[in-house]
Structure formats: structure tokens, C-alpha cells
Amino acid sequence: MVYGLARRQLRPKVPLRPGEGDKQRLTSLEGLSALSLDALSSVAYGPEAIVVVLVVAGTGALTATLPITLAITFLLAVLVISYGQVIAVHPDGGGAYAVARKDLGPRFSLLAAASLVVDYVLTVAVSLAAGADALASAFPAVAGEKLLICLLGLALLTVVNLWGVAESARVLMLPTLVFVVAIFGVIVVGLFRSHPAAVVGTYQPVHVEQALGVLLILKAFSSGCSALTGVEAIANAVPSFRTPRIRRAQVTELMLGALLGVMLIGLAVLIRRDHVVPRGDVTVLAQLTAGAYGDGWAYYVTNLSVTLVLLLAANTSFGGLPVLMSLLARDHRLPHLFGLRAERPVYRYGVVVLALLAALLLLASDADTFRLIPLFAIGVFTGFTLSQTGLVRHWAGERPAGWRRRAVINGTGAVLTSVAGVILLTTKFLEGAWVVVIAVPLLMLLFARIQRYYTDVGAELQLGRVPDPPDRRAGSLVIVPVGEVSRLTRLAVGAALALGDEVVAVAVHGDPRKSQALRQAWDAWNPGVRLDIVDSPHHSLVQPIVDYVQRAVDENATEGGRQIAVLIPEVEPRHRRYEILQNQRGLLLATVLRARTDVVVCLVPFRLKV
């Protein structure tokens, strides 16, 4: 017995990857801060989207803001309850794509995938544009540089995500807490004030263009539904929670619904009471903030917290879309390179594609939030409808205890979200929704064509079948392109002798004197390998070697079929900055040989010490 040493079990100390181990997973509060920013930050543009539509009927029409917001909040409640069911049925991640693929079939899963891609890209664009609006509200001097601010923010997010910095829920808790407290403070303090503490922004006259009618109310409702984006994020990330995962995720979903619902209603009450209308260079939320806190430090803190939270909300897509694209790649609906992860690990190709698409949208819309919102909500509600419909199909097929009640809940959610989606599409079609109507089918076609290609390739390669025995060839021939006798040539010839039964070195020269000098040096070295020198009067290197290899292939076909390989030596400098100083003839030759012949092409690196 050894005294002074505590008994311990010996276990291999393998470092955990991000998200592994229960302590690395999320509690309900951490999940709220990490997964709800997209939804909570929508209060920065959702209520304003209603006001922008209603004000064309005059300031008196703003009284409809509260009833419309109550209708949106009712839809929010139905979605929260429905996604609680999604969490229970799909604890491994209940995204619309997974639900549609399992319960609705291939075509609807393609629709879900295309809608989610549109949603993720627009989440980045809308969040950055709204964040630039909030920053300009605090600092009017940057109002004319919103597009530049958005592109700089997008570049920052791209670099961070390419670098692979893991998103920490504990880090996000502070800005989320500041944001929630600030918005609730705006509501509470604003309600206790008899009149606004300060007025910000420049006055813009209200021009009455139409009367308040059903069509205008429907347009305002459809615009305000942009506040519901991100409600599904928690259901997509159930595996990220600590055990019991389902219960924690459902509690987080309920907390999100309660916070978002109260904030939307509270802001709507203030808008209706104070008849808040759009003003120049400030957002509606900034006006409400000034009305509650004045234009002092609290005003700036609130607007900066809104900007930060919107930036972080945009970052959620960088965690979501690359993962979705990796799932599509696994299902052979996107190129397989989207399923490759870097060491950190990061789906870098997905990150780059998301950044490029978001940048194009920002440039096309000039970073105008309210030009992007009509495109935004269509994809969101398509995903909502598909996930709820898929659950109805699930309950009808499984029929567990109480399945009818659950089917009614999800069916109600499916009907309401589909109606909202139709309203969005019809009222916003000419305002930009037509872009989504074109983009979604094109994405579905792209996914289907890629899947068909992979299916055809699998059939041709006979994947999943036992192949015939390999051909028995009579030896092998290795061709080695050389330039002069050197250590590089020695490395290449030695590697070729280890690989092949017969080795032939081939050199290309246009100067007879250099050819004679190479012949003499080769004979003096005498490596036991034949050297063929090809004359090239035009000083071309690649084409003569390709012709030489092709002649060897043709001769080989008539003599019984040996395996032919071409071994190309390449110099690799120690530092990447010196690569441009090396000629790239080896890579060019390898590319041309692969394109024009069926020989095996090998690259042998000679790594320099300088």
C-alpha cells in the first residue's frame, strides 16, 4: 500500500471536441442566449415593419399596431407549442429538412432545404442591415455608410468563423442580458412616462396614400411576421443541451416565446399610445428608447446593445447553414466538399458560400432592411409549415396516446403558418417576394440534379456491389520526366525503381548542345535506367511529354497491357511565400496528363530547407 496517493482510475486523456461532454452542453439559460438571439433581436425590425406599412393610411392607422401585434403573438404561441412537439419527436435535431425528409418524402425535403438556405442567407443580410440602422440611430454621422458597415461586419463574421472560434454560450449571456433588460426597461419606463423624454431623428411629413382596409392590415401583418424568425432554432439544436435534453430544450422554447411575446406587445402599446411614425436617420425602436430614457448614455447603450445582438444573430446562420449544407452533401444533394471539415473543425466551404450570397444580397438591396424583409419571411414560413405538417403525418402514422390532441396542435400551426405564408407571398410579391419564388425552385432543381449525378456515378462505379477480380497485368512501366542530373532526379528515379518493373527517364530539350551534355552526365552517373531525349525545337515541355506518354500507351495496348505510371518530381519550398518563385510545370503536366490519358500520375515532393 502506498500512503499519500489517492486511488484513481487510469483513463486516456483524449481532448473533447466542442460540444462533447455534458458539462460542455447548454443549460436552459445558456441555450436561450446562444440560440434565441435571432428571434429576440427581431424586435428591432418587426414592429417597425408594421408601422412602415400602416403609416401610409395616416397616423390614425397606427392604432391597428396593437391588434396586429396580438395576432402575431397568438401565432407565436402556437409555434412555440408546436415546436415543443418537434423537440419531443426529433431529439436529434428537428429542423424542417430532417422532419420533411423523414415524414413527407424527398420532394418536400428538397423544398425544406431550399427554404432553409434562403432563410439562413437572409438572416445574415437582414440582421446586419438592421444592426447598421441601430448604429446609425446612435451615431447619425455613419448613416450614409450603412452598406460599408454591413460588409465590414460580414467580413468580420466570415473571418471569425473560418478561423473556427467556437461560439460560447456563457460569453453570449452578457450581451443577451443587457439587450433584454434594456428593451424591458424601454417598455416599463416608457409606460410610466406621460410623454416622451426626448425626440430623435428628423421629421418626415406623413402622406396619406390609401385608407386603412383589409388589404393594408394583411400587408402589415405579413411584414410584422418577420418578428417570428428564429423560433425554430432551439428545435434544430436539441443535441446541444444537457440532459434531460428534451425537457431543457422545451423550457428554453417557452422562455423564448414568453420574452418575445411580451416585448412585441409592450413595444406595440408604446407605438400606439405615442403615435410613433418613421423619422429620418433613426429606427422606431430608437425613438421608443429616447422616449423612455432620453438621449443620454442609456440611449447609446441600448442602441449599441441592439447592434451587437443583431451582429451575433447574424452569426447564428454561420453555425446553421454550413451544417445544413453538410447534411445535404451527405445525402448527395450538394457537392461532397461541403461535408469536409477543417481541423478546428469548420465547414469552410459552407461559410464562404454563405458570406458570398449574403454580400450579394446586401449589395443588391443597398443594405435596406425593409427591402430584404419581404424575401426574409417567405422561406421562414415555408419551413414552419413543412415541419408542422410533417408532425401531423408522424402522429397519424405512429398513433401514440393523445396523438389526436398533438395532431390538432401541429395541424393548427401548419394551417396558420401556411395562411401567413400565402398572405406574405401575395401582398409582398411585387415588393421582392418574387425573388424567393424563383430562387427556391431553382435550388430544388440544383439539389435534384446533383443527387441524380451522384446516383449515376454510383451506378457506373457499382457502389455497394462486389466487383470482379482485378486485372492481372504483365508488369508495370514508370516514366520519369527529368531536366538534368541532380538530387531531384535521384529522388525521382529511386522512387520509380521502388514502384515499377521498368523505369524510363524522358527529357525534353530544344538545344542539341544541352541534350549532349545531359547524355554525357547521365552516362557518367549510370543509374541503370534508360534515358530518352525528345527534341523540341519550339522549347515546349508539356506537349512533347504528353505525346511520348501517349505513344507508350498505344504500344502497351498492342503488347498485352502493362500498367503505366508517370512520376513527376516537384520542388516544394519551406515557406509558402517562395512557391511563386518555383515553376509550376509539374502541376501543369499532371493536369494535362490526367485530362488526356488514363495513366497513373504521381507527384514526388522534394522539400527544400530554404
C-alpha positions as CSV (number, residue, x, y, z in Angstrom):
1,M,0.0,0.0,0.0
2,V,1.3,3.4,-0.9
3,Y,0.5,6.2,1.5
4,G,-0.2,9.8,0.4
5,L,-1.5,8.9,-3.0
6,A,-5.2,8.9,-3.7
7,R,-6.5,5.9,-5.7
8,R,-7.6,6.9,-9.2
9,Q,-8.7,5.2,-12.4
10,L,-6.4,5.5,-15.3
11,R,-8.3,6.8,-18.4
12,P,-6.9,8.0,-21.7
13,K,-6.9,11.8,-21.7
14,V,-8.4,12.5,-25.1
15,P,-9.3,16.2,-25.6
16,L,-13.0,16.7,-26.2
17,R,-14.2,18.4,-29.3
18,P,-16.5,21.5,-28.9
19,G,-19.9,20.4,-27.6
20,E,-18.7,17.0,-26.3
21,G,-19.2,16.1,-22.7
22,D,-22.3,17.0,-20.7
23,K,-20.5,19.9,-19.0
24,Q,-19.8,21.4,-22.4
25,R,-23.5,21.4,-23.3
26,L,-26.1,24.1,-22.7
27,T,-28.4,24.7,-19.7
28,S,-31.7,26.4,-20.4
29,L,-30.4,29.9,-19.8
30,E,-27.3,29.3,-21.9
31,G,-29.4,27.9,-24.6
32,L,-31.6,31.0,-24.5
33,S,-28.6,33.2,-25.0
34,A,-26.9,31.0,-27.7
35,L,-30.0,30.0,-29.8
36,S,-32.5,32.8,-29.3
37,L,-30.7,35.9,-30.5
38,D,-32.2,35.6,-34.0
39,A,-35.7,35.6,-32.6
40,L,-35.2,38.1,-29.8
41,S,-33.4,40.6,-32.0
42,S,-36.3,40.7,-34.4
43,V,-38.0,43.3,-32.1
44,A,-35.5,45.7,-33.7
45,Y,-37.3,45.5,-37.1
46,G,-40.6,43.5,-36.7
47,P,-42.7,46.3,-35.0
48,E,-41.2,48.9,-37.3
49,A,-42.2,46.8,-40.4
50,I,-45.8,47.1,-39.2
51,V,-45.5,50.9,-38.7
52,V,-44.0,51.4,-42.1
53,V,-47.0,49.8,-43.8
54,L,-49.7,51.3,-41.7
55,V,-48.5,54.9,-41.8
56,V,-49.4,55.2,-45.5
57,A,-53.0,55.4,-44.2
58,G,-52.1,58.3,-41.7
59,T,-51.1,58.4,-38.1
60,G,-54.6,57.3,-37.0
61,A,-54.0,53.9,-38.6
62,L,-51.2,53.2,-36.1
63,T,-54.0,52.2,-33.6
64,A,-54.1,49.0,-35.6
65,T,-50.5,48.2,-34.5
66,L,-51.6,46.6,-31.2
67,P,-54.3,44.3,-32.7
68,I,-51.9,43.2,-35.4
69,T,-49.2,42.5,-32.9
70,L,-51.6,40.5,-30.7
71,A,-52.5,38.3,-33.8
72,I,-48.7,37.8,-34.4
73,T,-48.2,36.9,-30.7
74,F,-51.0,34.4,-31.0
75,L,-49.3,32.8,-33.9
76,L,-46.0,32.9,-31.9
77,A,-47.7,31.0,-29.1
78,V,-49.0,28.3,-31.5
79,L,-45.5,28.0,-33.0
80,V,-43.8,27.7,-29.6
81,I,-46.2,24.9,-28.6
82,S,-45.8,23.2,-31.9
83,Y,-42.0,23.3,-31.8
84,G,-42.2,21.8,-28.3
85,Q,-43.7,18.8,-30.0
86,V,-41.0,18.9,-32.7
87,I,-38.4,18.8,-29.9
88,A,-40.0,15.7,-28.4
89,V,-40.3,13.8,-31.7
90,H,-36.9,14.8,-33.1
91,P,-34.5,15.0,-30.2
92,D,-31.5,14.6,-32.6
93,G,-32.4,17.9,-34.3
94,G,-35.9,18.8,-35.5
95,G,-35.1,21.1,-38.4
96,A,-37.6,21.4,-41.2
97,Y,-35.3,19.5,-43.5
98,A,-35.0,16.5,-41.1
99,V,-38.7,16.4,-40.5
100,A,-39.7,16.7,-44.1
101,R,-37.1,14.1,-45.2
102,K,-38.5,11.6,-42.7
103,D,-42.2,12.2,-42.7
104,L,-43.1,14.0,-46.1
105,G,-40.7,12.4,-48.6
106,P,-37.9,13.5,-51.0
107,R,-39.7,16.4,-52.8
108,F,-40.8,18.1,-49.7
109,S,-37.4,17.7,-48.1
110,L,-35.9,19.4,-51.2
111,L,-38.4,22.3,-50.6
112,A,-37.5,22.5,-46.9
113,A,-33.8,22.5,-47.8
114,A,-34.2,25.3,-50.3
115,S,-36.3,27.3,-48.0
116,L,-33.8,27.0,-45.2
117,V,-30.9,28.0,-47.4
118,V,-32.9,31.2,-48.3
119,D,-33.7,31.7,-44.7
120,Y,-30.2,31.4,-43.4
121,V,-28.8,33.8,-46.1
122,L,-31.4,36.4,-45.5
123,T,-31.0,36.1,-41.7
124,V,-27.4,37.3,-42.2
125,A,-28.4,40.1,-44.5
126,V,-31.4,41.4,-42.5
127,S,-29.6,41.2,-39.2
128,L,-26.6,43.1,-40.5
129,A,-28.8,45.8,-42.2
130,A,-30.9,46.2,-39.0
131,G,-27.7,46.4,-36.9
132,A,-26.4,49.2,-39.2
133,D,-29.7,51.0,-38.7
134,A,-29.4,50.8,-35.0
135,L,-25.8,52.0,-35.1
136,A,-26.8,54.9,-37.3
137,S,-29.6,55.8,-34.8
138,A,-26.9,56.3,-32.1
139,F,-24.4,57.9,-34.4
140,P,-26.1,59.7,-37.3
141,A,-22.8,60.5,-39.0
142,V,-22.5,56.9,-40.2
143,A,-26.0,56.9,-41.7
144,G,-24.6,57.2,-45.2
145,E,-22.2,54.3,-44.8
146,K,-24.6,51.5,-43.9
147,L,-23.7,49.3,-46.7
148,L,-20.0,49.6,-45.9
149,I,-20.7,48.9,-42.2
150,C,-22.7,45.7,-43.2
151,L,-19.9,44.5,-45.5
152,L,-17.3,45.1,-42.8
153,G,-19.5,43.2,-40.2
154,L,-19.9,40.4,-42.7
155,A,-16.2,40.2,-43.3
156,L,-15.6,40.1,-39.6
157,L,-18.1,37.2,-39.1
158,T,-16.6,35.3,-42.0
159,V,-13.0,35.6,-40.8
160,V,-14.1,34.5,-37.2
161,N,-16.0,31.5,-38.5
162,L,-13.3,30.5,-40.9
163,W,-10.8,30.7,-38.1
164,G,-13.1,28.4,-36.1
165,V,-13.6,30.3,-32.9
166,A,-16.3,28.3,-31.1
167,E,-19.3,30.2,-30.0
168,S,-19.6,30.2,-26.2
169,A,-23.0,30.5,-24.7
170,R,-21.5,31.9,-21.5
171,V,-19.9,34.8,-23.5
172,L,-23.3,35.5,-25.2
173,M,-25.2,35.6,-21.9
174,L,-23.9,39.1,-21.1
175,P,-24.9,40.9,-24.3
176,T,-28.2,39.0,-24.3
177,L,-29.0,40.0,-20.8
178,V,-28.1,43.7,-21.5
179,F,-30.3,43.6,-24.6
180,V,-33.3,42.0,-22.8
181,V,-33.0,44.3,-19.8
182,A,-32.7,47.4,-22.0
183,I,-35.8,46.5,-24.1
184,F,-37.9,45.7,-21.0
185,G,-36.6,49.0,-19.5
186,V,-37.8,50.9,-22.6
187,I,-41.3,49.3,-22.1
188,V,-41.6,49.8,-18.4
189,V,-40.1,53.3,-18.2
190,G,-41.9,54.4,-21.3
191,L,-45.3,53.2,-20.0
192,F,-44.8,55.2,-16.8
193,R,-43.9,58.4,-18.6
194,S,-46.8,60.6,-19.7
195,H,-44.9,61.9,-22.7
196,P,-41.6,61.0,-24.4
197,A,-38.5,62.2,-22.6
198,A,-36.8,63.1,-25.9
199,V,-37.4,63.1,-29.6
200,V,-34.7,61.9,-32.0
201,G,-34.5,61.9,-35.8
202,T,-35.6,64.3,-38.4
203,Y,-39.3,65.0,-39.1
204,Q,-40.7,63.4,-42.2
205,P,-44.2,64.5,-43.3
206,V,-46.8,61.7,-43.4
207,H,-48.5,61.5,-46.8
208,V,-51.8,59.6,-46.7
209,E,-51.9,57.4,-49.8
210,Q,-54.7,55.0,-49.0
211,A,-57.4,54.2,-46.5
212,L,-57.0,51.6,-43.7
213,G,-58.6,48.5,-45.1
214,V,-58.3,44.7,-45.1
215,L,-55.5,44.6,-47.6
216,L,-53.4,47.1,-45.8
217,I,-53.9,45.2,-42.5
218,L,-52.9,42.0,-44.1
219,K,-49.7,43.6,-45.5
220,A,-48.9,45.0,-42.1
221,F,-49.5,41.6,-40.5
222,S,-47.3,39.9,-43.1
223,S,-44.5,42.4,-42.6
224,G,-44.7,42.1,-38.8
225,C,-44.4,38.3,-39.1
226,S,-40.7,38.8,-39.7
227,A,-40.6,39.1,-35.9
228,L,-41.2,35.3,-35.7
229,T,-38.0,34.3,-37.4
230,G,-35.6,32.2,-35.4
231,V,-38.3,30.5,-33.3
232,E,-37.3,27.1,-34.8
233,A,-33.6,27.5,-33.8
234,I,-33.9,25.7,-30.5
235,A,-35.6,22.7,-32.1
236,N,-32.7,22.5,-34.5
237,A,-30.1,22.2,-31.8
238,V,-31.6,19.8,-29.2
239,P,-28.4,17.7,-29.0
240,S,-26.6,20.8,-27.7
241,F,-28.5,20.8,-24.4
242,R,-27.5,19.0,-21.2
243,T,-29.6,16.0,-20.0
244,P,-32.5,15.9,-19.9
245,R,-32.2,17.4,-23.3
246,I,-35.8,17.4,-24.4
247,R,-37.0,19.0,-21.2
248,R,-34.4,21.7,-21.2
249,A,-35.0,22.5,-24.9
250,Q,-38.7,22.7,-24.3
251,V,-38.3,25.1,-21.3
252,T,-35.9,27.2,-23.4
253,E,-38.5,27.4,-26.2
254,L,-41.2,28.5,-23.7
255,M,-38.9,31.2,-22.3
256,L,-38.1,32.4,-25.8
257,G,-41.8,32.6,-26.6
258,A,-42.7,34.5,-23.4
259,L,-39.9,37.0,-23.7
260,L,-40.5,37.7,-27.4
261,G,-44.3,37.9,-26.9
262,V,-44.1,40.4,-24.0
263,M,-41.5,42.6,-25.8
264,L,-43.6,42.7,-29.0
265,I,-46.8,43.6,-27.2
266,G,-45.1,46.2,-24.9
267,L,-43.5,48.0,-27.9
268,A,-46.8,47.9,-29.8
269,V,-48.5,49.6,-26.8
270,L,-46.0,52.4,-26.8
271,I,-46.2,52.8,-30.6
272,R,-49.9,53.1,-30.4
273,R,-50.0,55.4,-27.4
274,D,-47.3,57.8,-28.7
275,H,-48.3,57.6,-32.4
276,V,-44.7,56.8,-33.3
277,V,-44.1,57.3,-37.0
278,P,-40.9,56.7,-39.0
279,R,-38.4,59.6,-38.8
280,G,-35.2,60.2,-40.7
281,D,-32.0,58.5,-39.7
282,V,-33.4,56.6,-36.7
283,T,-35.4,53.4,-36.2
284,V,-38.7,53.2,-34.4
285,L,-37.0,51.3,-31.6
286,A,-34.5,54.1,-31.2
287,Q,-37.4,56.6,-30.9
288,L,-39.0,54.5,-28.2
289,T,-35.7,54.2,-26.4
290,A,-35.2,58.0,-26.5
291,G,-38.8,58.4,-25.3
292,A,-38.1,56.2,-22.3
293,Y,-34.5,57.1,-21.4
294,G,-33.9,60.4,-23.0
295,D,-30.9,60.9,-25.3
296,G,-28.2,60.3,-22.7
297,W,-25.9,57.4,-22.0
298,A,-28.8,54.9,-21.6
299,Y,-29.9,55.7,-25.2
300,Y,-26.5,54.9,-26.6
301,V,-26.0,51.7,-24.5
302,T,-29.4,50.4,-25.7
303,N,-28.6,51.1,-29.4
304,L,-25.2,49.6,-29.2
305,S,-26.6,46.5,-27.4
306,V,-29.1,46.2,-30.2
307,T,-26.3,46.5,-32.8
308,L,-24.2,43.8,-31.0
309,V,-27.1,41.4,-30.6
310,L,-28.1,41.7,-34.3
311,L,-24.4,41.0,-35.2
312,L,-24.5,37.9,-33.1
313,A,-27.9,37.0,-34.5
314,A,-26.3,37.1,-38.0
315,N,-23.6,34.8,-36.7
316,T,-26.1,32.0,-35.9
317,S,-26.5,31.4,-39.6
318,F,-22.8,30.7,-39.8
319,G,-23.4,27.9,-37.4
320,G,-26.6,26.7,-39.1
321,L,-26.2,26.8,-42.9
322,P,-22.8,25.1,-43.1
323,V,-24.2,22.2,-41.0
324,L,-27.3,22.0,-43.2
325,M,-25.1,22.0,-46.3
326,S,-23.0,19.2,-44.8
327,L,-26.2,17.2,-44.4
328,L,-27.2,17.9,-48.0
329,A,-23.8,16.8,-49.1
330,R,-24.2,13.6,-47.0
331,D,-27.5,13.0,-48.8
332,H,-25.7,13.6,-52.2
333,R,-27.7,16.8,-52.8
334,L,-24.7,19.1,-52.7
335,P,-21.0,18.6,-53.7
336,H,-19.3,16.4,-51.2
337,L,-16.7,19.0,-50.4
338,F,-19.4,20.8,-48.3
339,G,-19.2,17.9,-45.9
340,L,-15.4,18.4,-45.4
341,R,-14.4,19.9,-42.1
342,A,-11.1,21.6,-41.3
343,E,-9.0,20.7,-38.3
344,R,-10.8,23.1,-35.9
345,P,-13.5,21.9,-37.1
346,V,-15.2,24.2,-39.5
347,Y,-17.2,23.6,-42.7
348,R,-15.2,26.3,-44.5
349,Y,-16.8,25.9,-47.9
350,G,-20.3,26.5,-46.4
351,V,-19.0,29.5,-44.5
352,V,-17.6,31.0,-47.7
353,V,-20.7,30.4,-49.8
354,L,-22.9,31.9,-47.1
355,A,-20.7,35.0,-46.9
356,L,-20.7,35.5,-50.7
357,L,-24.5,35.1,-51.0
358,A,-25.1,37.5,-48.1
359,A,-22.8,40.0,-49.6
360,L,-24.6,39.8,-53.0
361,L,-27.9,40.4,-51.2
362,L,-26.6,43.4,-49.3
363,L,-25.2,44.9,-52.4
364,A,-28.4,44.3,-54.4
365,S,-30.6,45.8,-51.7
366,D,-28.2,48.6,-50.7
367,A,-28.4,47.2,-47.1
368,D,-32.1,48.4,-46.9
369,T,-33.7,46.3,-44.1
370,F,-37.3,46.8,-45.4
371,R,-36.3,45.7,-49.0
372,L,-35.0,42.5,-47.5
373,I,-37.8,41.6,-45.1
374,P,-40.3,40.6,-47.8
375,L,-37.8,38.0,-49.0
376,F,-37.0,37.0,-45.5
377,A,-40.3,35.7,-44.2
378,I,-41.3,33.6,-47.1
379,G,-38.6,31.0,-46.6
380,V,-39.2,31.1,-42.8
381,F,-42.9,30.3,-43.1
382,T,-42.3,27.6,-45.7
383,G,-40.1,25.8,-43.1
384,F,-42.7,26.4,-40.4
385,T,-45.5,24.8,-42.5
386,L,-43.4,21.8,-43.6
387,S,-42.2,21.0,-40.1
388,Q,-45.8,21.2,-38.6
389,T,-47.3,19.2,-41.5
390,G,-44.6,16.6,-41.1
391,L,-45.5,16.2,-37.4
392,V,-49.2,15.7,-38.3
393,R,-48.1,12.9,-40.6
394,H,-46.0,11.5,-37.8
395,W,-48.8,11.4,-35.3
396,A,-51.2,9.9,-37.8
397,G,-48.7,7.2,-38.5
398,E,-47.5,6.4,-35.0
399,R,-50.8,7.0,-33.1
400,P,-49.4,7.1,-29.6
401,A,-51.5,8.0,-26.6
402,G,-53.0,11.5,-27.0
403,W,-52.0,11.7,-30.7
404,R,-55.2,13.4,-31.8
405,R,-54.6,16.4,-29.4
406,R,-51.0,16.7,-30.6
407,A,-52.0,16.4,-34.2
408,V,-54.6,19.2,-33.7
409,I,-51.9,21.5,-32.2
410,N,-49.4,20.9,-35.1
411,G,-52.2,21.0,-37.6
412,T,-53.3,24.3,-36.3
413,G,-49.8,25.6,-36.5
414,A,-49.5,24.3,-40.1
415,V,-52.7,26.0,-41.2
416,L,-51.8,29.3,-39.6
417,T,-48.3,29.4,-40.9
418,S,-49.4,28.4,-44.4
419,V,-52.1,31.1,-44.4
420,A,-49.5,33.6,-43.2
421,G,-47.1,32.4,-45.9
422,V,-49.8,32.9,-48.6
423,I,-50.5,36.4,-47.3
424,L,-46.8,37.2,-47.4
425,L,-46.5,35.9,-50.9
426,T,-49.5,37.7,-52.3
427,T,-49.0,41.0,-50.6
428,K,-45.2,41.2,-51.0
429,F,-44.8,39.6,-54.4
430,L,-44.1,42.8,-56.3
431,E,-42.0,44.1,-53.4
432,G,-39.4,41.4,-53.8
433,A,-41.0,38.1,-52.8
434,W,-40.9,37.1,-56.4
435,V,-37.2,36.6,-56.0
436,V,-37.8,33.8,-53.5
437,V,-40.5,32.3,-55.7
438,I,-37.7,31.9,-58.4
439,A,-34.8,31.1,-56.1
440,V,-36.5,28.2,-54.2
441,P,-37.4,26.1,-57.2
442,L,-34.0,26.7,-58.8
443,L,-32.3,25.5,-55.6
444,M,-34.6,22.4,-55.6
445,L,-33.7,21.7,-59.2
446,L,-30.0,22.1,-58.3
447,F,-30.2,19.7,-55.4
448,A,-32.1,17.2,-57.5
449,R,-29.7,17.3,-60.4
450,I,-26.7,16.9,-58.1
451,Q,-28.4,13.9,-56.5
452,R,-29.1,12.4,-59.9
453,Y,-25.5,12.9,-60.9
454,Y,-24.2,11.1,-57.8
455,T,-26.7,8.3,-58.3
456,D,-25.5,7.8,-61.9
457,V,-21.9,7.9,-60.8
458,G,-22.6,5.3,-58.1
459,A,-24.3,3.0,-60.7
460,E,-21.3,3.3,-63.0
461,L,-18.8,2.6,-60.2
462,Q,-21.1,-0.2,-59.0
463,L,-21.0,1.1,-55.4
464,G,-22.5,-1.4,-53.0
465,R,-21.7,-4.4,-55.2
466,V,-18.8,-6.8,-55.1
467,P,-16.6,-6.0,-58.1
468,D,-14.9,-8.5,-60.4
469,P,-11.3,-9.6,-59.6
470,P,-8.7,-7.0,-60.6
471,D,-6.9,-7.4,-63.9
472,R,-3.6,-9.2,-63.7
473,R,-1.2,-7.1,-65.7
474,A,2.2,-8.2,-67.1
475,G,4.4,-5.8,-65.0
476,S,4.5,-2.1,-65.0
477,L,6.2,0.8,-66.7
478,V,7.1,4.1,-64.8
479,I,8.0,7.2,-66.9
480,V,10.0,9.9,-65.1
481,P,10.3,13.4,-66.7
482,V,13.7,14.8,-65.9
483,G,15.5,18.1,-66.6
484,E,19.1,17.5,-65.6
485,V,21.1,15.2,-63.3
486,S,20.6,16.4,-59.7
487,R,19.4,15.3,-56.3
488,L,15.8,15.9,-57.5
489,T,16.4,13.4,-60.4
490,R,18.0,10.9,-58.0
491,L,14.9,11.1,-55.7
492,A,12.5,10.6,-58.6
493,V,14.4,7.7,-60.2
494,G,14.8,6.0,-56.9
495,A,11.1,6.3,-56.1
496,A,10.3,5.0,-59.7
497,L,12.6,1.9,-59.2
498,A,10.8,1.1,-56.0
499,L,7.4,1.3,-57.7
500,G,7.8,-0.2,-61.2
501,D,9.3,-3.2,-63.0
502,E,10.7,-1.0,-65.8
503,V,11.7,2.7,-65.5
504,V,12.3,5.1,-68.3
505,A,13.5,8.7,-67.9
506,V,12.5,11.2,-70.5
507,A,13.9,14.7,-71.1
508,V,12.8,17.4,-73.5
509,H,15.4,19.8,-74.9
510,G,15.4,22.2,-77.8
511,D,19.2,22.8,-77.8
512,P,21.4,20.0,-79.2
513,R,24.3,21.1,-77.0
514,K,22.3,20.8,-73.8
515,S,21.0,17.4,-75.0
516,Q,24.5,16.2,-75.5
517,A,25.6,17.5,-72.1
518,L,22.7,15.7,-70.4
519,R,23.5,12.5,-72.2
520,Q,27.1,12.6,-71.0
521,A,26.1,13.4,-67.4
522,W,23.6,10.6,-67.4
523,D,26.1,8.1,-68.7
524,A,28.6,9.2,-66.1
525,W,26.0,8.8,-63.4
526,N,24.8,5.5,-64.8
527,P,21.7,4.9,-62.6
528,G,20.7,1.8,-64.6
529,V,17.7,3.5,-66.2
530,R,17.3,4.2,-69.9
531,L,17.1,7.9,-70.8
532,D,15.1,9.1,-73.8
533,I,15.7,12.6,-75.0
534,V,12.9,14.3,-77.0
535,D,13.8,17.1,-79.4
536,S,11.6,20.2,-79.0
537,P,12.5,23.0,-81.4
538,H,9.8,25.2,-80.1
539,H,11.0,24.8,-76.5
540,S,7.7,23.3,-75.4
541,L,7.9,20.9,-72.4
542,V,4.4,19.7,-71.6
543,Q,3.1,18.6,-75.1
544,P,6.2,16.5,-76.1
545,I,6.0,14.6,-72.8
546,V,2.2,14.0,-73.3
547,D,2.9,12.8,-76.8
548,Y,5.6,10.5,-75.5
549,V,3.3,9.0,-72.9
550,Q,0.5,8.6,-75.3
551,R,2.8,6.6,-77.7
552,A,3.8,4.4,-74.8
553,V,0.2,3.8,-74.0
554,D,-0.6,2.9,-77.6
555,E,2.4,0.5,-77.8
556,N,1.4,-1.0,-74.5
557,A,-2.1,-1.7,-75.7
558,T,-0.8,-3.8,-78.6
559,E,1.7,-5.7,-76.4
560,G,-0.6,-7.0,-73.7
561,G,-1.4,-4.3,-71.3
562,R,1.1,-3.2,-68.7
563,Q,0.2,-0.6,-66.0
564,I,1.8,2.7,-67.0
565,A,2.5,5.4,-64.4
566,V,4.2,8.9,-64.8
567,L,6.2,10.0,-61.8
568,I,6.7,13.8,-61.7
569,P,9.2,15.3,-59.3
570,E,8.3,18.7,-57.7
571,V,10.3,21.1,-55.7
572,E,8.5,22.4,-52.5
573,P,10.0,25.4,-50.7
574,R,9.9,25.5,-47.0
575,H,7.9,28.7,-46.9
576,R,4.7,29.2,-48.9
577,R,5.8,32.7,-49.9
578,Y,8.5,31.2,-52.1
579,E,6.1,29.0,-54.1
580,I,5.7,31.7,-56.7
581,L,9.4,31.5,-57.4
582,Q,9.2,27.9,-58.5
583,N,7.9,27.0,-61.9
584,Q,4.6,25.1,-61.9
585,R,5.3,22.9,-64.9
586,G,5.0,19.7,-62.9
587,L,1.4,20.6,-61.8
588,L,0.5,21.7,-65.3
589,L,1.9,18.4,-66.8
590,A,0.0,16.4,-64.2
591,T,-3.2,18.2,-65.1
592,V,-2.8,17.7,-68.8
593,L,-1.9,14.0,-68.4
594,R,-5.0,13.4,-66.2
595,A,-7.2,15.1,-68.8
596,R,-5.8,13.4,-71.9
597,T,-4.7,9.9,-70.8
598,D,-5.6,7.1,-68.4
599,V,-2.2,6.6,-66.9
600,V,-1.5,6.8,-63.2
601,V,0.0,10.3,-62.3
602,C,2.2,10.6,-59.2
603,L,3.8,13.7,-57.7
604,V,7.0,13.2,-55.7
605,P,7.9,16.2,-53.5
606,F,11.4,17.4,-52.8
607,R,11.2,19.6,-49.8
608,L,13.7,22.4,-49.6
609,K,15.3,23.6,-46.4
610,V,15.2,27.3,-47.6
